[in-house]
Amino acid sequence: MRTRTLVNGRNTTQIDARDRGLQYGDGLFETFAVIDGDVRRLDLHLERLTRGCGRLGIASPDRALLVSEIESLAADQARAVLKLIVTRGMAGRGLDIDPDAQPTRILSLHPWPSHPAQWAKEGVTVRICTTTLGEQPALAGIKHLNRLEHVVARREWNDPQVAEGLLRNRQRSFVCGTMTNMFIVQSGRLLTPAVDRCGVAGTVRATVLERAHALGIPAVQAVIGDEELAAADEVFLTNALIGIWPVTRIEERQLSVGPLTLRLQSEIQEYP
């Protein structure tokens, strides 16, 4: 499959060098799973994009136009990844914002990632990163373009058997993985780190919390440190492309794929 790209609705891979997304990371992005032409959790992604645009003061692209372009690219895809980037648009040198700047929207279609299929069933190995996340409540929760902390963290390992790295904040509380949200299970309770100071409020994370509530499973946002992680009966990771991955090894500690993880997988897992 060849990557296909639309920039402001045009078939091109070129953007203006003055674009603030390139100059300052002044923008947002969403990553969609496409299965049999269907864009999964489209509404949740676009709602988060709209919140992010509002937070950054970027004019949100017309929703109907976005949906039309997204569905057009996805229509003939059996399994693919669709990425949307929205930047503030073009400007000259300097941080001042041009109130008349027109947002740039970039849509690109990519092959499905080649993660081993058994990871969803048998679980994954993760490590704990030494890179920490800085806290900035003004940017917390939204999926802005500034991902350098995650890039630096992902460079910490090259072992193909390690699927993910867990990130802490400067208080040594866990926040997320480099590309995932994290959950732990303690005595039947579901805990996930809050993302009000850093981290991304993932779409599958939101789905897990919603389904847990509907199923009567206690689920809370909580501070998760080394002590809480060590006491966890189950650990799993989520994002838009993996759904739910059970964690069966953290550094040297072994875990099992637990019943609550399996139950939630059966409720929301849409692809292996």
LINCOR-V459081 format. One record per run of one state. SS is the DSSP state (helix for helix, strand for strand, loop for the rest). FROM is the first residue (numbers start at 0). TO is the last residue. Records with the same first field share a line. If there is no record, write none. Layout:
BEGIN
SS->FROM-TO, FROM-TO
END
This chain:
BEGIN
loop->0-2, 7-8, 11-17, 24-25, 35-36, 39-40, 56-61, 74-77, 87-88, 90-102, 111-117, 122-122, 133-139, 141-142, 144-146, 154-160, 169-172, 177-179, 186-187, 192-198, 200-201, 214-217, 221-224, 230-232, 239-241, 250-251, 254-257, 268-271
strand->3-6, 9-10, 18-18, 26-34, 37-38, 78-86, 89-89, 103-110, 123-132, 140-140, 143-143, 161-168, 173-176, 180-185, 188-191, 199-199, 218-220, 233-238, 242-249, 252-253
helix->19-23, 41-55, 62-73, 118-121, 147-153, 202-213, 225-229, 258-267
END
